[in-house]
């Protein structure tokens, strides 16, 4: 699978994980659309960058742990390459956080920090799942979602006055074929469902924080 691609939409396989992404992915969330469609307040973009870094900016991340665990042997090469590619995205996030400046003051910060810690824990549990296919499904969903998140990150880079970097993300097209049997397919679907639930929760949190700031 190709390891570098342009930021934006990508073709997706016709399988259960791909259909989940089409139905429940970030592209459909109102707050993401609002950030891209309007001249979003810079504090809203800064909030997004800080939140994504809090959840995905640490190492090892979901893809690193899934690759090390080898929970899905058929996906070993894909997971190794995905983990390597995602390391560049962590570097990009760190540079965006530095350019964004301080976290915008928002009511309920303690609750936000608890929610972000809960997300990190949930992703770690998915990555460490011993159920063959679960971690791969979660990783595939993250790879696909990152394409949608990258569009907002690149907008933020422009607003913060730094150059957007070429995408070092992972092509999830055809990921469904890695399931060797029906049990693994169900586990991949479950992993993707859980990852997407976490991403939706993050968008909901950011939307509520934007509303709280007025």
Biotite code that builds the C-alpha atoms (Angstrom):
import biotite.structure as struc

atoms = struc.array([
    struc.Atom([0.000, 0.000, 0.000], chain_id="A", res_id=1, res_name="UNK", atom_name="CA", element="C"),
    struc.Atom([1.192, 3.502, -0.801], chain_id="A", res_id=2, res_name="UNK", atom_name="CA", element="C"),
    struc.Atom([2.664, 5.277, 2.175], chain_id="A", res_id=3, res_name="UNK", atom_name="CA", element="C"),
    struc.Atom([2.544, 8.878, 0.971], chain_id="A", res_id=4, res_name="UNK", atom_name="CA", element="C"),
    struc.Atom([-0.416, 10.626, -0.565], chain_id="A", res_id=5, res_name="UNK", atom_name="CA", element="C"),
    struc.Atom([-1.851, 14.070, -1.014], chain_id="A", res_id=6, res_name="UNK", atom_name="CA", element="C"),
    struc.Atom([-4.048, 15.357, 1.768], chain_id="A", res_id=7, res_name="UNK", atom_name="CA", element="C"),
    struc.Atom([-7.737, 14.950, 0.971], chain_id="A", res_id=8, res_name="UNK", atom_name="CA", element="C"),
    struc.Atom([-10.229, 12.334, -0.006], chain_id="A", res_id=9, res_name="UNK", atom_name="CA", element="C"),
    struc.Atom([-9.120, 8.889, -1.051], chain_id="A", res_id=10, res_name="UNK", atom_name="CA", element="C"),
    struc.Atom([-10.811, 5.918, -2.636], chain_id="A", res_id=11, res_name="UNK", atom_name="CA", element="C"),
    struc.Atom([-11.909, 3.378, -0.094], chain_id="A", res_id=12, res_name="UNK", atom_name="CA", element="C"),
    struc.Atom([-12.530, -0.302, -0.453], chain_id="A", res_id=13, res_name="UNK", atom_name="CA", element="C"),
    struc.Atom([-16.039, -1.692, -0.471], chain_id="A", res_id=14, res_name="UNK", atom_name="CA", element="C"),
    struc.Atom([-15.886, -3.549, 2.838], chain_id="A", res_id=15, res_name="UNK", atom_name="CA", element="C"),
    struc.Atom([-17.314, -3.239, 6.367], chain_id="A", res_id=16, res_name="UNK", atom_name="CA", element="C"),
    struc.Atom([-14.577, -0.956, 7.683], chain_id="A", res_id=17, res_name="UNK", atom_name="CA", element="C"),
    struc.Atom([-14.768, 1.234, 4.579], chain_id="A", res_id=18, res_name="UNK", atom_name="CA", element="C"),
    struc.Atom([-18.540, 1.540, 4.875], chain_id="A", res_id=19, res_name="UNK", atom_name="CA", element="C"),
    struc.Atom([-18.211, 2.570, 8.528], chain_id="A", res_id=20, res_name="UNK", atom_name="CA", element="C"),
    struc.Atom([-15.779, 5.289, 7.544], chain_id="A", res_id=21, res_name="UNK", atom_name="CA", element="C"),
    struc.Atom([-18.126, 6.594, 4.863], chain_id="A", res_id=22, res_name="UNK", atom_name="CA", element="C"),
    struc.Atom([-21.073, 6.695, 7.271], chain_id="A", res_id=23, res_name="UNK", atom_name="CA", element="C"),
    struc.Atom([-19.473, 7.792, 10.550], chain_id="A", res_id=24, res_name="UNK", atom_name="CA", element="C"),
    struc.Atom([-16.159, 9.428, 9.691], chain_id="A", res_id=25, res_name="UNK", atom_name="CA", element="C"),
    struc.Atom([-14.964, 12.939, 10.468], chain_id="A", res_id=26, res_name="UNK", atom_name="CA", element="C"),
    struc.Atom([-16.014, 14.262, 7.065], chain_id="A", res_id=27, res_name="UNK", atom_name="CA", element="C"),
    struc.Atom([-19.616, 14.234, 8.281], chain_id="A", res_id=28, res_name="UNK", atom_name="CA", element="C"),
    struc.Atom([-19.090, 16.147, 11.533], chain_id="A", res_id=29, res_name="UNK", atom_name="CA", element="C"),
    struc.Atom([-20.592, 19.637, 11.647], chain_id="A", res_id=30, res_name="UNK", atom_name="CA", element="C"),
    struc.Atom([-17.692, 21.182, 13.580], chain_id="A", res_id=31, res_name="UNK", atom_name="CA", element="C"),
    struc.Atom([-15.126, 20.004, 11.041], chain_id="A", res_id=32, res_name="UNK", atom_name="CA", element="C"),
    struc.Atom([-17.240, 21.372, 8.209], chain_id="A", res_id=33, res_name="UNK", atom_name="CA", element="C"),
    struc.Atom([-17.601, 24.658, 10.077], chain_id="A", res_id=34, res_name="UNK", atom_name="CA", element="C"),
    struc.Atom([-13.857, 25.013, 10.576], chain_id="A", res_id=35, res_name="UNK", atom_name="CA", element="C"),
    struc.Atom([-13.226, 24.424, 6.885], chain_id="A", res_id=36, res_name="UNK", atom_name="CA", element="C"),
    struc.Atom([-16.156, 26.395, 5.459], chain_id="A", res_id=37, res_name="UNK", atom_name="CA", element="C"),
    struc.Atom([-15.888, 29.577, 7.514], chain_id="A", res_id=38, res_name="UNK", atom_name="CA", element="C"),
    struc.Atom([-13.006, 31.747, 8.566], chain_id="A", res_id=39, res_name="UNK", atom_name="CA", element="C"),
    struc.Atom([-12.859, 29.938, 11.875], chain_id="A", res_id=40, res_name="UNK", atom_name="CA", element="C"),
    struc.Atom([-11.587, 31.823, 14.918], chain_id="A", res_id=41, res_name="UNK", atom_name="CA", element="C"),
    struc.Atom([-7.914, 31.087, 15.350], chain_id="A", res_id=42, res_name="UNK", atom_name="CA", element="C"),
    struc.Atom([-8.566, 29.989, 18.926], chain_id="A", res_id=43, res_name="UNK", atom_name="CA", element="C"),
    struc.Atom([-10.813, 27.174, 17.618], chain_id="A", res_id=44, res_name="UNK", atom_name="CA", element="C"),
    struc.Atom([-8.041, 25.931, 15.351], chain_id="A", res_id=45, res_name="UNK", atom_name="CA", element="C"),
    struc.Atom([-5.551, 26.174, 18.210], chain_id="A", res_id=46, res_name="UNK", atom_name="CA", element="C"),
    struc.Atom([-7.902, 24.161, 20.403], chain_id="A", res_id=47, res_name="UNK", atom_name="CA", element="C"),
    struc.Atom([-8.082, 21.441, 17.746], chain_id="A", res_id=48, res_name="UNK", atom_name="CA", element="C"),
    struc.Atom([-4.305, 21.268, 17.389], chain_id="A", res_id=49, res_name="UNK", atom_name="CA", element="C"),
    struc.Atom([-3.737, 21.042, 21.139], chain_id="A", res_id=50, res_name="UNK", atom_name="CA", element="C"),
    struc.Atom([-6.406, 18.347, 21.526], chain_id="A", res_id=51, res_name="UNK", atom_name="CA", element="C"),
    struc.Atom([-5.068, 16.207, 18.687], chain_id="A", res_id=52, res_name="UNK", atom_name="CA", element="C"),
    struc.Atom([-1.566, 16.483, 20.082], chain_id="A", res_id=53, res_name="UNK", atom_name="CA", element="C"),
    struc.Atom([-2.818, 15.474, 23.530], chain_id="A", res_id=54, res_name="UNK", atom_name="CA", element="C"),
    struc.Atom([-4.459, 12.341, 22.109], chain_id="A", res_id=55, res_name="UNK", atom_name="CA", element="C"),
    struc.Atom([-2.161, 11.361, 19.228], chain_id="A", res_id=56, res_name="UNK", atom_name="CA", element="C"),
    struc.Atom([1.087, 13.217, 19.827], chain_id="A", res_id=57, res_name="UNK", atom_name="CA", element="C"),
    struc.Atom([2.646, 10.741, 22.260], chain_id="A", res_id=58, res_name="UNK", atom_name="CA", element="C"),
    struc.Atom([4.797, 7.736, 21.479], chain_id="A", res_id=59, res_name="UNK", atom_name="CA", element="C"),
    struc.Atom([4.087, 4.880, 21.369], chain_id="A", res_id=60, res_name="UNK", atom_name="CA", element="C"),
    struc.Atom([0.733, 5.598, 19.792], chain_id="A", res_id=61, res_name="UNK", atom_name="CA", element="C"),
    struc.Atom([-2.027, 3.296, 18.611], chain_id="A", res_id=62, res_name="UNK", atom_name="CA", element="C"),
    struc.Atom([-0.230, 2.232, 15.436], chain_id="A", res_id=63, res_name="UNK", atom_name="CA", element="C"),
    struc.Atom([3.097, 1.685, 17.224], chain_id="A", res_id=64, res_name="UNK", atom_name="CA", element="C"),
    struc.Atom([1.532, -0.552, 19.869], chain_id="A", res_id=65, res_name="UNK", atom_name="CA", element="C"),
    struc.Atom([-0.552, -2.453, 17.322], chain_id="A", res_id=66, res_name="UNK", atom_name="CA", element="C"),
    struc.Atom([2.532, -3.069, 15.170], chain_id="A", res_id=67, res_name="UNK", atom_name="CA", element="C"),
    struc.Atom([4.594, -4.267, 18.141], chain_id="A", res_id=68, res_name="UNK", atom_name="CA", element="C"),
    struc.Atom([1.815, -6.561, 19.331], chain_id="A", res_id=69, res_name="UNK", atom_name="CA", element="C"),
    struc.Atom([1.376, -8.320, 15.998], chain_id="A", res_id=70, res_name="UNK", atom_name="CA", element="C"),
    struc.Atom([-2.255, -8.942, 16.935], chain_id="A", res_id=71, res_name="UNK", atom_name="CA", element="C"),
    struc.Atom([-3.113, -9.505, 13.273], chain_id="A", res_id=72, res_name="UNK", atom_name="CA", element="C"),
    struc.Atom([-0.220, -11.369, 11.539], chain_id="A", res_id=73, res_name="UNK", atom_name="CA", element="C"),
    struc.Atom([-1.560, -10.738, 8.028], chain_id="A", res_id=74, res_name="UNK", atom_name="CA", element="C"),
    struc.Atom([-1.261, -6.998, 8.647], chain_id="A", res_id=75, res_name="UNK", atom_name="CA", element="C"),
    struc.Atom([2.310, -6.981, 9.983], chain_id="A", res_id=76, res_name="UNK", atom_name="CA", element="C"),
    struc.Atom([3.822, -5.097, 7.033], chain_id="A", res_id=77, res_name="UNK", atom_name="CA", element="C"),
    struc.Atom([0.949, -2.629, 6.828], chain_id="A", res_id=78, res_name="UNK", atom_name="CA", element="C"),
    struc.Atom([1.133, -1.846, 10.549], chain_id="A", res_id=79, res_name="UNK", atom_name="CA", element="C"),
    struc.Atom([4.917, -1.425, 10.502], chain_id="A", res_id=80, res_name="UNK", atom_name="CA", element="C"),
    struc.Atom([4.734, 0.986, 7.582], chain_id="A", res_id=81, res_name="UNK", atom_name="CA", element="C"),
    struc.Atom([1.777, 2.831, 9.076], chain_id="A", res_id=82, res_name="UNK", atom_name="CA", element="C"),
    struc.Atom([3.571, 3.311, 12.398], chain_id="A", res_id=83, res_name="UNK", atom_name="CA", element="C"),
    struc.Atom([6.637, 4.681, 10.604], chain_id="A", res_id=84, res_name="UNK", atom_name="CA", element="C"),
    struc.Atom([4.564, 7.064, 8.504], chain_id="A", res_id=85, res_name="UNK", atom_name="CA", element="C"),
    struc.Atom([2.575, 8.315, 11.473], chain_id="A", res_id=86, res_name="UNK", atom_name="CA", element="C"),
    struc.Atom([5.768, 9.312, 13.299], chain_id="A", res_id=87, res_name="UNK", atom_name="CA", element="C"),
    struc.Atom([6.105, 12.185, 10.823], chain_id="A", res_id=88, res_name="UNK", atom_name="CA", element="C"),
    struc.Atom([2.573, 13.292, 11.670], chain_id="A", res_id=89, res_name="UNK", atom_name="CA", element="C"),
    struc.Atom([3.493, 13.532, 15.347], chain_id="A", res_id=90, res_name="UNK", atom_name="CA", element="C"),
    struc.Atom([6.340, 15.850, 14.411], chain_id="A", res_id=91, res_name="UNK", atom_name="CA", element="C"),
    struc.Atom([3.949, 17.995, 12.377], chain_id="A", res_id=92, res_name="UNK", atom_name="CA", element="C"),
    struc.Atom([1.543, 18.172, 15.307], chain_id="A", res_id=93, res_name="UNK", atom_name="CA", element="C"),
    struc.Atom([4.333, 19.305, 17.623], chain_id="A", res_id=94, res_name="UNK", atom_name="CA", element="C"),
    struc.Atom([5.287, 22.113, 15.244], chain_id="A", res_id=95, res_name="UNK", atom_name="CA", element="C"),
    struc.Atom([1.659, 23.189, 14.931], chain_id="A", res_id=96, res_name="UNK", atom_name="CA", element="C"),
    struc.Atom([1.234, 23.309, 18.700], chain_id="A", res_id=97, res_name="UNK", atom_name="CA", element="C"),
    struc.Atom([4.313, 25.512, 18.993], chain_id="A", res_id=98, res_name="UNK", atom_name="CA", element="C"),
    struc.Atom([2.967, 27.828, 16.287], chain_id="A", res_id=99, res_name="UNK", atom_name="CA", element="C"),
    struc.Atom([-0.528, 27.905, 17.791], chain_id="A", res_id=100, res_name="UNK", atom_name="CA", element="C"),
    struc.Atom([0.643, 29.267, 21.109], chain_id="A", res_id=101, res_name="UNK", atom_name="CA", element="C"),
    struc.Atom([-1.089, 28.704, 24.443], chain_id="A", res_id=102, res_name="UNK", atom_name="CA", element="C"),
    struc.Atom([-4.213, 26.594, 24.799], chain_id="A", res_id=103, res_name="UNK", atom_name="CA", element="C"),
    struc.Atom([-7.208, 28.957, 24.537], chain_id="A", res_id=104, res_name="UNK", atom_name="CA", element="C"),
    struc.Atom([-8.858, 29.666, 27.864], chain_id="A", res_id=105, res_name="UNK", atom_name="CA", element="C"),
    struc.Atom([-12.093, 27.688, 28.036], chain_id="A", res_id=106, res_name="UNK", atom_name="CA", element="C"),
    struc.Atom([-14.529, 26.876, 30.853], chain_id="A", res_id=107, res_name="UNK", atom_name="CA", element="C"),
    struc.Atom([-14.360, 23.261, 32.036], chain_id="A", res_id=108, res_name="UNK", atom_name="CA", element="C"),
    struc.Atom([-10.674, 22.696, 31.330], chain_id="A", res_id=109, res_name="UNK", atom_name="CA", element="C"),
    struc.Atom([-10.330, 20.050, 34.042], chain_id="A", res_id=110, res_name="UNK", atom_name="CA", element="C"),
    struc.Atom([-13.164, 18.056, 32.501], chain_id="A", res_id=111, res_name="UNK", atom_name="CA", element="C"),
    struc.Atom([-11.552, 18.394, 29.072], chain_id="A", res_id=112, res_name="UNK", atom_name="CA", element="C"),
    struc.Atom([-8.242, 17.050, 30.353], chain_id="A", res_id=113, res_name="UNK", atom_name="CA", element="C"),
    struc.Atom([-10.043, 14.078, 31.888], chain_id="A", res_id=114, res_name="UNK", atom_name="CA", element="C"),
    struc.Atom([-11.839, 13.399, 28.602], chain_id="A", res_id=115, res_name="UNK", atom_name="CA", element="C"),
    struc.Atom([-8.592, 13.519, 26.637], chain_id="A", res_id=116, res_name="UNK", atom_name="CA", element="C"),
    struc.Atom([-6.931, 11.163, 29.109], chain_id="A", res_id=117, res_name="UNK", atom_name="CA", element="C"),
    struc.Atom([-9.894, 8.831, 28.674], chain_id="A", res_id=118, res_name="UNK", atom_name="CA", element="C"),
    struc.Atom([-9.394, 8.902, 24.911], chain_id="A", res_id=119, res_name="UNK", atom_name="CA", element="C"),
    struc.Atom([-5.716, 8.028, 25.229], chain_id="A", res_id=120, res_name="UNK", atom_name="CA", element="C"),
    struc.Atom([-6.621, 5.091, 27.473], chain_id="A", res_id=121, res_name="UNK", atom_name="CA", element="C"),
    struc.Atom([-9.313, 3.870, 25.086], chain_id="A", res_id=122, res_name="UNK", atom_name="CA", element="C"),
    struc.Atom([-6.940, 3.963, 22.112], chain_id="A", res_id=123, res_name="UNK", atom_name="CA", element="C"),
    struc.Atom([-4.278, 2.121, 24.074], chain_id="A", res_id=124, res_name="UNK", atom_name="CA", element="C"),
    struc.Atom([-6.775, -0.617, 24.954], chain_id="A", res_id=125, res_name="UNK", atom_name="CA", element="C"),
    struc.Atom([-7.734, -0.972, 21.291], chain_id="A", res_id=126, res_name="UNK", atom_name="CA", element="C"),
    struc.Atom([-4.104, -1.167, 20.243], chain_id="A", res_id=127, res_name="UNK", atom_name="CA", element="C"),
    struc.Atom([-3.341, -3.855, 22.835], chain_id="A", res_id=128, res_name="UNK", atom_name="CA", element="C"),
    struc.Atom([-6.388, -5.985, 22.106], chain_id="A", res_id=129, res_name="UNK", atom_name="CA", element="C"),
    struc.Atom([-5.512, -9.651, 21.745], chain_id="A", res_id=130, res_name="UNK", atom_name="CA", element="C"),
    struc.Atom([-8.481, -10.196, 19.457], chain_id="A", res_id=131, res_name="UNK", atom_name="CA", element="C"),
    struc.Atom([-6.979, -10.696, 16.000], chain_id="A", res_id=132, res_name="UNK", atom_name="CA", element="C"),
    struc.Atom([-8.104, -7.900, 13.730], chain_id="A", res_id=133, res_name="UNK", atom_name="CA", element="C"),
    struc.Atom([-9.242, -5.396, 16.352], chain_id="A", res_id=134, res_name="UNK", atom_name="CA", element="C"),
    struc.Atom([-6.064, -3.312, 16.436], chain_id="A", res_id=135, res_name="UNK", atom_name="CA", element="C"),
    struc.Atom([-5.779, -3.428, 12.653], chain_id="A", res_id=136, res_name="UNK", atom_name="CA", element="C"),
    struc.Atom([-9.346, -2.180, 12.210], chain_id="A", res_id=137, res_name="UNK", atom_name="CA", element="C"),
    struc.Atom([-8.669, 0.661, 14.637], chain_id="A", res_id=138, res_name="UNK", atom_name="CA", element="C"),
    struc.Atom([-5.418, 1.496, 12.847], chain_id="A", res_id=139, res_name="UNK", atom_name="CA", element="C"),
    struc.Atom([-7.104, 1.484, 9.441], chain_id="A", res_id=140, res_name="UNK", atom_name="CA", element="C"),
    struc.Atom([-9.819, 3.792, 10.711], chain_id="A", res_id=141, res_name="UNK", atom_name="CA", element="C"),
    struc.Atom([-7.212, 6.147, 12.186], chain_id="A", res_id=142, res_name="UNK", atom_name="CA", element="C"),
    struc.Atom([-5.289, 6.194, 8.889], chain_id="A", res_id=143, res_name="UNK", atom_name="CA", element="C"),
    struc.Atom([-8.450, 7.097, 6.985], chain_id="A", res_id=144, res_name="UNK", atom_name="CA", element="C"),
    struc.Atom([-9.633, 9.643, 9.544], chain_id="A", res_id=145, res_name="UNK", atom_name="CA", element="C"),
    struc.Atom([-6.263, 11.339, 9.501], chain_id="A", res_id=146, res_name="UNK", atom_name="CA", element="C"),
    struc.Atom([-6.892, 12.350, 5.893], chain_id="A", res_id=147, res_name="UNK", atom_name="CA", element="C"),
    struc.Atom([-9.934, 14.301, 7.071], chain_id="A", res_id=148, res_name="UNK", atom_name="CA", element="C"),
    struc.Atom([-8.121, 15.713, 10.102], chain_id="A", res_id=149, res_name="UNK", atom_name="CA", element="C"),
    struc.Atom([-5.127, 16.680, 7.942], chain_id="A", res_id=150, res_name="UNK", atom_name="CA", element="C"),
    struc.Atom([-7.282, 19.037, 5.893], chain_id="A", res_id=151, res_name="UNK", atom_name="CA", element="C"),
    struc.Atom([-8.038, 21.059, 9.049], chain_id="A", res_id=152, res_name="UNK", atom_name="CA", element="C"),
    struc.Atom([-4.450, 20.838, 10.299], chain_id="A", res_id=153, res_name="UNK", atom_name="CA", element="C"),
    struc.Atom([-3.170, 22.255, 7.011], chain_id="A", res_id=154, res_name="UNK", atom_name="CA", element="C"),
    struc.Atom([-5.681, 25.099, 7.258], chain_id="A", res_id=155, res_name="UNK", atom_name="CA", element="C"),
    struc.Atom([-4.415, 25.757, 10.785], chain_id="A", res_id=156, res_name="UNK", atom_name="CA", element="C"),
    struc.Atom([-0.822, 25.775, 9.546], chain_id="A", res_id=157, res_name="UNK", atom_name="CA", element="C"),
    struc.Atom([-1.725, 28.467, 7.022], chain_id="A", res_id=158, res_name="UNK", atom_name="CA", element="C"),
    struc.Atom([-3.467, 30.548, 9.706], chain_id="A", res_id=159, res_name="UNK", atom_name="CA", element="C"),
    struc.Atom([-0.524, 30.149, 12.093], chain_id="A", res_id=160, res_name="UNK", atom_name="CA", element="C"),
    struc.Atom([1.938, 31.242, 9.427], chain_id="A", res_id=161, res_name="UNK", atom_name="CA", element="C"),
    struc.Atom([3.843, 28.025, 8.868], chain_id="A", res_id=162, res_name="UNK", atom_name="CA", element="C"),
    struc.Atom([4.151, 25.872, 5.770], chain_id="A", res_id=163, res_name="UNK", atom_name="CA", element="C"),
    struc.Atom([1.879, 22.844, 5.564], chain_id="A", res_id=164, res_name="UNK", atom_name="CA", element="C"),
    struc.Atom([3.978, 19.724, 5.223], chain_id="A", res_id=165, res_name="UNK", atom_name="CA", element="C"),
    struc.Atom([3.432, 16.948, 2.668], chain_id="A", res_id=166, res_name="UNK", atom_name="CA", element="C"),
    struc.Atom([1.159, 14.236, 4.029], chain_id="A", res_id=167, res_name="UNK", atom_name="CA", element="C"),
    struc.Atom([2.981, 11.259, 5.514], chain_id="A", res_id=168, res_name="UNK", atom_name="CA", element="C"),
    struc.Atom([-0.188, 9.341, 6.088], chain_id="A", res_id=169, res_name="UNK", atom_name="CA", element="C"),
    struc.Atom([-1.288, 5.850, 5.201], chain_id="A", res_id=170, res_name="UNK", atom_name="CA", element="C"),
    struc.Atom([-3.551, 4.686, 2.408], chain_id="A", res_id=171, res_name="UNK", atom_name="CA", element="C"),
    struc.Atom([-6.315, 2.551, 3.968], chain_id="A", res_id=172, res_name="UNK", atom_name="CA", element="C"),
    struc.Atom([-7.737, 1.489, 0.608], chain_id="A", res_id=173, res_name="UNK", atom_name="CA", element="C"),
    struc.Atom([-8.349, -2.246, 0.552], chain_id="A", res_id=174, res_name="UNK", atom_name="CA", element="C"),
    struc.Atom([-7.670, -2.740, 4.265], chain_id="A", res_id=175, res_name="UNK", atom_name="CA", element="C"),
    struc.Atom([-10.736, -4.972, 4.606], chain_id="A", res_id=176, res_name="UNK", atom_name="CA", element="C"),
    struc.Atom([-9.081, -7.741, 2.594], chain_id="A", res_id=177, res_name="UNK", atom_name="CA", element="C"),
    struc.Atom([-6.584, -8.325, 5.428], chain_id="A", res_id=178, res_name="UNK", atom_name="CA", element="C"),
    struc.Atom([-9.229, -10.199, 7.405], chain_id="A", res_id=179, res_name="UNK", atom_name="CA", element="C"),
    struc.Atom([-8.489, -13.890, 6.904], chain_id="A", res_id=180, res_name="UNK", atom_name="CA", element="C"),
    struc.Atom([-11.848, -15.104, 8.201], chain_id="A", res_id=181, res_name="UNK", atom_name="CA", element="C"),
    struc.Atom([-15.244, -13.916, 9.398], chain_id="A", res_id=182, res_name="UNK", atom_name="CA", element="C"),
    struc.Atom([-14.099, -13.653, 13.009], chain_id="A", res_id=183, res_name="UNK", atom_name="CA", element="C"),
    struc.Atom([-11.251, -11.344, 12.105], chain_id="A", res_id=184, res_name="UNK", atom_name="CA", element="C"),
    struc.Atom([-13.550, -9.277, 9.898], chain_id="A", res_id=185, res_name="UNK", atom_name="CA", element="C"),
    struc.Atom([-15.910, -8.769, 12.840], chain_id="A", res_id=186, res_name="UNK", atom_name="CA", element="C"),
    struc.Atom([-12.978, -7.802, 15.072], chain_id="A", res_id=187, res_name="UNK", atom_name="CA", element="C"),
    struc.Atom([-11.692, -5.320, 12.478], chain_id="A", res_id=188, res_name="UNK", atom_name="CA", element="C"),
    struc.Atom([-15.137, -3.785, 12.242], chain_id="A", res_id=189, res_name="UNK", atom_name="CA", element="C"),
    struc.Atom([-15.343, -3.535, 16.035], chain_id="A", res_id=190, res_name="UNK", atom_name="CA", element="C"),
    struc.Atom([-11.918, -1.860, 16.217], chain_id="A", res_id=191, res_name="UNK", atom_name="CA", element="C"),
    struc.Atom([-12.900, 0.636, 13.533], chain_id="A", res_id=192, res_name="UNK", atom_name="CA", element="C"),
    struc.Atom([-16.229, 1.345, 15.264], chain_id="A", res_id=193, res_name="UNK", atom_name="CA", element="C"),
    struc.Atom([-14.487, 2.066, 18.542], chain_id="A", res_id=194, res_name="UNK", atom_name="CA", element="C"),
    struc.Atom([-11.879, 4.311, 16.938], chain_id="A", res_id=195, res_name="UNK", atom_name="CA", element="C"),
    struc.Atom([-14.553, 6.274, 15.105], chain_id="A", res_id=196, res_name="UNK", atom_name="CA", element="C"),
    struc.Atom([-16.529, 6.672, 18.332], chain_id="A", res_id=197, res_name="UNK", atom_name="CA", element="C"),
    struc.Atom([-13.476, 8.227, 19.954], chain_id="A", res_id=198, res_name="UNK", atom_name="CA", element="C"),
    struc.Atom([-12.916, 10.602, 17.045], chain_id="A", res_id=199, res_name="UNK", atom_name="CA", element="C"),
    struc.Atom([-16.576, 11.660, 17.073], chain_id="A", res_id=200, res_name="UNK", atom_name="CA", element="C"),
    struc.Atom([-16.308, 12.242, 20.802], chain_id="A", res_id=201, res_name="UNK", atom_name="CA", element="C"),
    struc.Atom([-13.302, 14.471, 20.243], chain_id="A", res_id=202, res_name="UNK", atom_name="CA", element="C"),
    struc.Atom([-15.129, 16.527, 17.621], chain_id="A", res_id=203, res_name="UNK", atom_name="CA", element="C"),
    struc.Atom([-18.121, 16.848, 19.971], chain_id="A", res_id=204, res_name="UNK", atom_name="CA", element="C"),
    struc.Atom([-15.823, 18.033, 22.759], chain_id="A", res_id=205, res_name="UNK", atom_name="CA", element="C"),
    struc.Atom([-14.169, 20.626, 20.520], chain_id="A", res_id=206, res_name="UNK", atom_name="CA", element="C"),
    struc.Atom([-17.566, 21.848, 19.322], chain_id="A", res_id=207, res_name="UNK", atom_name="CA", element="C"),
    struc.Atom([-18.767, 22.262, 22.900], chain_id="A", res_id=208, res_name="UNK", atom_name="CA", element="C"),
    struc.Atom([-15.584, 24.101, 23.867], chain_id="A", res_id=209, res_name="UNK", atom_name="CA", element="C"),
    struc.Atom([-15.964, 26.474, 20.918], chain_id="A", res_id=210, res_name="UNK", atom_name="CA", element="C"),
    struc.Atom([-19.545, 27.213, 22.002], chain_id="A", res_id=211, res_name="UNK", atom_name="CA", element="C"),
    struc.Atom([-18.401, 27.800, 25.594], chain_id="A", res_id=212, res_name="UNK", atom_name="CA", element="C"),
    struc.Atom([-15.890, 30.394, 24.380], chain_id="A", res_id=213, res_name="UNK", atom_name="CA", element="C"),
    struc.Atom([-18.649, 32.126, 22.480], chain_id="A", res_id=214, res_name="UNK", atom_name="CA", element="C"),
])
